[in-house]
Amino acid sequence: MEFTKIDIENEQSLNFIHKINKETALLTASKNERVNTMTIAWGEAGFIWYKPVMDVYVRESRYTLEFMESSEYFSVCFFDSSFKDKLIYLGTHSGRDENKIEKMNLTINNSSLAPYFNEANLVIILKKIYVDKIEASRFLDENVKSKAYPKCDYHYRYVGEIKEILKK
């Protein structure tokens, strides 16, 4: 099945709160012609700085961080539930240790600004426009901080301008 481009300004059927909360997604970036991916379950989508954007979060310990730092563009791919086991594997194994994408028999598509997966049912292509690191001192709710960061391993936040949305 082919992808169709969606006009982000006029598409009303995308519920990113549901998608991020209920569906597993892959965050994917490239570095020196290599590709790495990780599952994500946190993110935000909205409109800031006169642009449609999506924020994604990556812990410093993740191998994907160096790919995000090296890439101008990245993708967020959503899959149907039949990929659940593969996505769990991709989230619990490091690309440092193996070619986990190949092992899960996923096909990388490099036809856009960022690599994405042909098996996805929704692809968001983003251009990095801002990055920062979550700071412990900025939390106003200690319960959130202690629950999300018991090991004080704070995320980097990447704000990406939505450049393309592809849907099957």
LOGUVO-531547 format. One record per residue: z, y, x of N, C-alpha, C in turn; residue in three letters. Coordinates in pm, whole numbers, plus 50000, padded with zeros to 5 digits. Example, Ala and Ser with C-alpha at 12.3 -4.5 7.8 and 13.67 -1.06 7.14 Angstrom:
2
507804943151319507804955051230507804967051320ALA
507084977551285507144989451367507875000351290SER
END
This chain:
168
500004988250085500005000050000500005012450089MET
499225022050054499085034450132500165044550094GLU
500415053650185501345064650159500595076150094PHE
501305083550009500805095749947501705107149990THR
501115118350030501925129950065502505136149939LYS
503755140349950504455146949839504615161649873ILE
504415170049774504645184449790506135187049767ASP
506865189549874508315191249866508715202749774ILE
507915212949766508245224549682508195221249533GLU
507395211149496507205208249354507725194649310ASN
508105186149402508595172749367510025173749315GLU
510245168849195511555169849133512245156149124GLN
511555145349159512105132049137512945126849253SER
512985133949365513755129149479515205133349467LEU
516085123649463517515126349456518115121849589ASN
518225131149684518675127549817520135123249821PHE
520955128249731522345123749728522395108849697ILE
521635104649597521565090449564520965082449680HIS
519865087149735519175079749840520075077649962LYS
520725088150009521585086950127522805078350096ILE
523365079649978524585072449942524345057849906ASN
523235054849842523015041449787521955033249860LYS
521085039549936520035032450006520225034250156GLU
519925023850231520025024750376518745031050430THR
518915039750527517755046650587517775044650737ALA
516615045950798516485045550943516135059350995LEU
516855063751095516555075951170515805071351295LEU
514625077151318513765072351425513225084051505THR
513215082451638512685092651728512055085751848ALA
511285093451924510625087752041511025095352167SER
510845088452279511125094252410510215087252510LYS
509375095052576508475089252678507715077152624ASN
507145078652506506335068252440507135055852397GLU
508465056552407509325045952354509905050952222ARG
510235041652135510775045052004512115038151987VAL
513075045251929514355039051895514735043351753ASN
515505034851690515915037451552517355033051531THR
517985038751431519335034651391519465036951240MET
520335029351178520585031651036521485043851020THR
521285050850911522145062150877522605060850732ILE
523795065650706524335065550570524885079250534ALA
524755088750627525175102450602523985111650622TRP
523925121950543522875131850558522935141850444GLY
522185152450460522125162850357520695167850349GLU
520305172450233519005178750216519195191350134ALA
518435201550168518555214150095517585224450146GLY
517975236950129517115248150166517965258350240PHE
517615260850366518335270450448517355276650546ILE
517625289050584516795296150680515335296650635TRP
515135297650500513815298950438512985286250451TYR
513655274850470512935262250492513595250850416LYS
512805241150370513385228650319513855220450440PRO
515085215550435515665208850551516395196150512VAL
516655188050614517535176450601518365175950728MET
519665173550712520575171950825520845157050843ASP
520875152850969521265139151002522325139751110VAL
523095129151123524245129051211524195116951304TYR
524435119351434524355108751534525575109751626VAL
526305098851639527455098651730526975098551875ARG
527785104151962527435105152104527215091452168GLU
527895081352118527785067952176526475060952143SER
525735065952047524515059252003523345061552099ARG
522615051052126521435051852211520395061352151TYR
520335062252022519375071051953519595085651989THR
520805089352031521075103352065520125108452173LEU
519885100552277518995105352383517555106752333GLU
517165098752237515845099952177515765112652092PHE
516825115252017516865127551937516845139852026MET
517535139352138517565150652230516195152952294GLU
515415142452311514115143552377512965146752283SER
513165144852154512085146252058512115159751987SER
510955165251962510835177151880510835173351731GLU
510315161351703510195156451565510915143051553TYR
511355139851432511955126851404511645123151260PHE
511935110851224511685106551086512935100151027SER
513005100650895513995093350818513215084850719VAL
513415071750726512665062250643513605054750551CYS
513235053950424513985046350325513205033750290PHE
513935022950261513345009850235513875004150105PHE
513124994850047513664988149929514694977749973ASP
515414972349877516564963749906516204950749978SER
514944946749977514554934350046514704935650198SER
514864947750250515004950050394516474951350437PHE
517394949050346518804951550374519294944550501LYS
519004931650516519484924250634518894929850764ASP
517624933450761516994939150880517624952650915LYS
517904960750815518484973950839519914972750891LEU
520654962950841521994960550893521904956651041ILE
520974947851072520794943851211520474956151299TYR
519564964451253519164976251331520314986051350LEU
521284985851259522434994651270523574988951353GLY
523524976051379524624969751452524234964651590THR
522974966651628522494962651759521844974651827HIS
521984975251957521474986752032520094984152092SER
519274994352085517974993852152518104994052304GLY
519294997052354519544996252499519424981752547ARG
519824972452459519964958452497518754949752463ASP
517944954052369516814945852323515814954452247GLU
514634949052226513664955852142513924951451998ASN
514894957951938515354953751805514314956351697LYS
513454966251716512404968951618511424957251614ILE
510994952951731510084941451739510764928951685GLU
512024927151719512754915351674512824914551522LYS
512894926151455512944926551309511554927051245MET
510524925851326509134925551279508754937851197ASN
509214949651241508824961951174507664968251252LEU
506804975051179505604980951237505764995951249THR
505675000951370505775015351395504435021951367ILE
504475032651292503285040651263503415053651343ASN
502465056251429502475068351513501405078451468ASN
500975077751343499885086351298500345100251257SER
501645102751262502185115751222502865122251341SER
503605132851314504315140251419505455132151479LEU
505995122851402507095114351448506795099951410ALA
507285090451487507085076351449507855073051321PRO
507265064351240507925059351121507485045051097TYR
508025038750993507755024650969506835022650850PHE
505795014450869504855011450761505535004350645ASN
506624997550671507314989850567508194998650477GLU
508415011050514509255020150434508575023550302ALA
509375027450204508775032050078508835047250064ASN
509625053850151509685068450154509935072550299LEU
509135081950347509245086650486509355101850483VAL
510315106850558510475121350572510265124550720ILE
509305133150748508995137450884509645151150903ILE
510425152551009511205164851030510995170451170LEU
511095183651179511055190651307512455196151333LYS
513015193051449514345198051482514325213251490LYS
515275219451419515385234151428516785238651467ILE
517745229351467519115233151503519895220551537TYR
520805221651634521695210651668523055216351706VAL
524095209551665525445212951709526275200351708ASP
527535201551751528435190051751529625193251662LYS
529995183551580531165185051495532385187351585ILE
533195197151550534385200451629535655197151550GLU
536575190551617537835186551553538585198651498ALA
538575209651569539355221451529538795228251405SER
537605224851363536965231451249537275224651114ARG
537905212951118538215205950994539335213050920PHE
539145215250792540155221150706540915210450628LEU
540355198450625540975187250554541245176150656ASP
542505174650694542875164750795542575150450749GLU
542625147950618542325134650567540875130750593ASN
539955140250576538545137650605538385134650753VAL
538985142850836538865141050981539415127451025LYS
540605123950978541215111451023540465099250970SER
539905100250850539155089050794537795087350862LYS
537075098350884535725097650942535745096351094ALA
536815101051158536845101451304538175096451361TYR
538575084251329539845079351383539825078051536PRO
538625076651593538495075451739538055088651804LYS
538025099351724537605112551773536195112251832CYS
535335103651779533955102551826533035110551733ASP
533045123451750532385132751659530865132251671TYR
530225134651557528765134351548528115147151602HIS
526885145551646525975156751660525255158251528TYR
525065170551485524325173351361522975179051399ARG
521925172951346520565177951366520045182951232TYR
519625195451231518975201051113517475200351139VAL
516785193451051515345191951065514615198550950GLY
513605206350982512735211950879511835200850828GLU
511805199050697510965188750637509505193250648ILE
508715185550725507315188750745506405180750655LYS
506805168250628506005159350542506935149550473GLU
506565146050351507205134950283506085125650239ILE
506225112950276505225102850242505895092550153LEU
505235089050043505825079949946504805069449907LYS
505275057249891504405046349844504475045549693LYS
END
